[in-house]
């Protein structure tokens, strides 16, 4: 197990040249992100689930009732032991042959049995009240975390000049506000992972489960890798559209159709602008610049030139590792970036070939 962990946390892959994990240990002068900091996300995720239950019970539910959203579910199917056994143990959608057999067994017509199965399936669907409460919780948290992110980033230099994301990397001290922002986001995604099994089951269950898993992976390794500065930009960018989507759902459940349409149009505009515009458009330029530097490194090595050593104290250095590709599609000044290591050179060349194949 120790060998696998040593291979996974290989410093040549995750960190710039001549930088070790020991260099990023906390000192009296500065505090850096540590992997063990992330253990705090688990109890906070549990606390967040408790806060959600209280919020939905004493805040969201009264708001729903005030908007005339009723807790009444669909019509309940007539109790029948034989049909209930078929529904729970065999199938929820019987075919014509089974319907005919049940019709003879119960002396019911086929249409009545079909109606029973339809009503029984509708019983398992959550009420509009429950949907509203879930959306109101996600809206409230999304609005809070986005507001906090904007207020925090307004005071940071890397919001206005993204080159500051890489100045003196990875020797960038961890501030309490940045630590709180990261742990809060990670705790929320862990709470979604846990609550997804008890929340409303939707058709995109598998897709959303994978989405939460990937989000946790990226947040975790960008924190451990001390890429938290660019990570905060990506988190705030992605949070910008979430609250609008949940607000549109709430308006739909309350039957405010015009408000719902307006909010959804706003959501679509923000989503397209941020996630499909600002976020990915810089990625090709990022890859191109790093690949160019990788080629330069190969040429230097073939000529027997000694690679660069530790970066100067305030010079920007290139990010390495998986999370750099996922979390750093921002405009950066690459003229002073160092050359990535051999592992990333190979990874980036493969990525570039795949990109060219899909875009051709």
N, C-alpha and C positions, 0 to 999 in steps of 0.2 A: 504493500500500500504506500509505503514511504517513497518507493521508487517511482510509482505512478504520479504521486503528488509533485515530486521533484521534477519529473519530466513535464508535467502540465504547467508548473510555475517557472518554466525555464526563463531566466532573465534575458537571454538573447532574443527571445520572442517578444516579451511584454515590455521591456524597457530599452531606452536608448543605450548606445555603446558606453562602456565603462561606468554604468550605473547598476547597482545591486539593490536587492530588497533591504539590505542592512543600511544603505544610504538614506532610506525613506522611513527609518524608525523615528519615533517622536524624541525630541530633545527639549531642553529647557528654553531654547530660543524659538522653536517652531514646532507646530503640530501638523502631521501629515495623515492622510487617510490610511486606516488600518483595516484589514479584512475582518478582524474581530468586532469592529464597530457595527457591522451589519447584523450581528446577532440581536441587536436591539430591535430590529424590525419585526421579529416574531411576537414578542409580547405586545408591541404597539399595534400589530395587526389584530391581535385578539381584542385589545382595548377598543380598536376601531369598530370591530364587529359589535361589541357591547354598546358603543355610542350609537351605532346605526340602529340597533333594536329600539333604544330609547327614543331616538329621533323619529323613527317611523311611527312609533306608538303615540307619542305625545305632541309631535309637531306636524308630521306629514299627514297622518290620518285625520286630525281635526281640519286641516286645510282642505283635504279632499271632500270631507263631508260638507264643509262650507260652500264648496263649488258644486254641490249636488251630485257628487260621484258616490254611488251606492255600493255597498259591500255585497249585495245580492248576486249570487252566481247564476249560472244557467239552470234551466229546469231539471229537476232531479228525476232520474229514470225510475220506473216502477220496480220495486224489489223483486228479484227473481233469481233463485239460487242456481238454476241450470245455466241461464244466460251469464250470470256473474262468473261462474266457473269457467265458461268458455272465454269470456272477456279477459280474465286475469291469467289463465293458464295456457290458453291456446292461441287466440288471435283477437285483435281489436277490430279487424276488418275482415269478417267472414265472407267467403266467396259464395256463389249461387248454390253450389252443391250443398254446402254446410247450412245455408239459410233454409233450403228446402227440407233438410233433415230436421232442423230445429222446429220448423213449422209443423211437421207431422208429429214430432214429439210433444210439443206444447199445445197443439191445436190452435196456433196463431197463424194469421196470414203473414206472408213474407214482408209486406210493407210495415206491419207493426214491429216485426223483429228488427228491420233496418232502422226504424225510428228509435227503438230502444238502444241499439248500439250507438247511434248518433248522439243521443242524449247522454249516454254513459261516457262517451269520449269527451263531450263538452264539460262534464263534471270535473274532469282533471285539469281543465284550463283555469288559470288563476283569474280572479276577478279584476275588474278595472281598477278597483281601489288598491289592490296589492301592486299592480303595475305602476300606478301613480306614485305610491309611497317609495318604491324602488327608484324610480326616475328622479323623484325629488331629492333623495339622498345623494345620488350621483351628481345631480345638478348643484347641490349645495357645496359638496366637497370640491367639485371641479371649479366652481366659481371662486371658492376660497383659495385653493392652491394656485390658480392662475393669477389671482390678485396679489397673493404673497410673492409669487415668482416675479411679477412685473415690478413690484415695489423693491424687491431685493436686487434685481438686475439693473434697475435705474442707477444704483449707487456703485455699480461695478464698471471698471474700465473696459472689460471685454465685450460688453453689450454694444458699445459705440465703436470699438476697434477690435475686431476678432483676432488680430495678431497677438493681443495680450493673452489669448488662450494658451499660447505656446512660449511666451517669454519665460525663461528660466525653468522650463519644463524638464524633469518632473519635480523640481524643487520648489513647488508652489504650496505655501502654507494653507492649512484648512481653517476656515473661519467658522464660528458657531452658526451663523446664518446659512452658510452653504451646507454644513453638516445637517442642520435641521431640515432643510429643503429636500435633500437627498433621502434622508431616513423617512420623511413623511411620504414621499412618492413611493418608495420601495414598500413601506408598510401598507399603503393603499392597494398596490398590486397584489401583495400577498393576501390581503383580506378578500380581494376579488377571486383569487384562486380558491380560497377556502369556501367562500359563500356561493360560488358558481354551482356547487352541487346541491344547494338548498334553494337557490333562487329560481326564478321562472325558467323552465327549460325551453330553449329556443332552438330553431333549426341550425343556427350557426354555433352550437355549443362547442364543437371540436375546433372550429376556427378561432373562437374567442379564447379557448383554453390555450391554444398555441400562441396566440397574441400575448396573453398575460405571461406565459412562460418566457417568450423571447424578450419581452419588456424587462422582466426581472433579471434575465441574463445580462442584458446590455447595461442596465442601471448598476448591477453588482460589479461587473468588470470595469466599467468606466470609473467607478469609485475607487476600486482597488488599484487601478492603473494610474490614479490621480489625474484623470481626464475630466474632473468634475466641472471645470469651467465651461468647456464646450458642452458638457452634458446638461448643465443648467439651461443653456440656450435651447437645446433640442427639447428638453422637457417642457419649457414654457411655450415653445412653438407648437408642440403637439397638444398641449392643454387648451389652447386658444379656442378650438372648435368644439370640444367635448360638452361644455356647459350649454352651448346653443342647441346641440342635438337633443339633450335631455329636456331642455325647456320646450322644444317643439313637441316632444312626446307628451309632456304634461299638458300642453294646450290641446293636443289631440284627444287625450283621455277626458279632458273637461269639455270637449265638444266646442272649443273655440277655433273653428276651422280657419278663419281669416288670420288670426294670430299665429296659428300653427303653420300656415303656408308662408307667412312672412318670416318666421323664425327659421324655417327650413331653408328658404332662399338665402338668408343670412349665413346659416351654417354651411351651405354649399359654397358660397363665395369665399368664406374664411378658410374652409377645408382645401379648396382648389388653390387658393393663393398661398397658403402656408405649406401644406404637405406636398402638393403637386407642383408648386412654383418655387418658393424660397428654399425649401429643404433640398430637393434633388438637383436643382439646376447647377449648383456649384460642384456637385460630386464629380462629373466628368473632368472638370478643371483640376480638382484635387488629385484624381487618379493620374491624370496626364503629367502633372508636376512631379508626383512621387515616382512614377515610372521613369521619367526623364532623369531624376536623381539616381534611381537604381541603375540605369544604364551607365551613368557617369561613374558610379562605384565599380561596376564590372570592368570598365575601361581602365580605371586607376589600378585595380588589382592585377589585371593582365600585364600592365606596364611595371608592376612591382612597386607601385607607390604606396606608402604607408597610409592607411585610412586615418581619418580625423579622430582625435581623442575627445576627452570630455568637453562639452560645449562651454563657452564662456558664461559667466554668472548670469548675465541678462540677455543672452542671445536666444532666439527661438530655435527649437529643435523639432525634428519631425516626429509625430506620434507614430507608434508602432502597435501591432496587435489587431485583433479582430474588431474591437470596439472603436478603433480609430476610423475605420471605414464606415461604420454604422452611425457614428456620432459626430463626425467632423466634416459635413458638407458645407463648409463656410468659407468665405473669401479670406485667404491667408496670404501673407507675403512670403513666397517660397524662395526668394533670392538668397536668403541666409540660412535655409533649413539644412540640417545635416542629412547625410545619406542613410537610408534605412539599412537594417541588417540583412543577411543572406536569406533568412527564412521569409521575411516580408517581400524581398525582391521576387522570389519564386511565387509567393502567394499572389502578388500584385500582377505578375505577368499572366498567370492563369486567369485571374479575374478580368484582365483586359481582353484576353482572347474570348472569354465567355460573353463579355459585354459586346464585342464586335460581332459575335455570332448572332446574338439576339437582336441587335439593331440592324443587321443587314437584311 
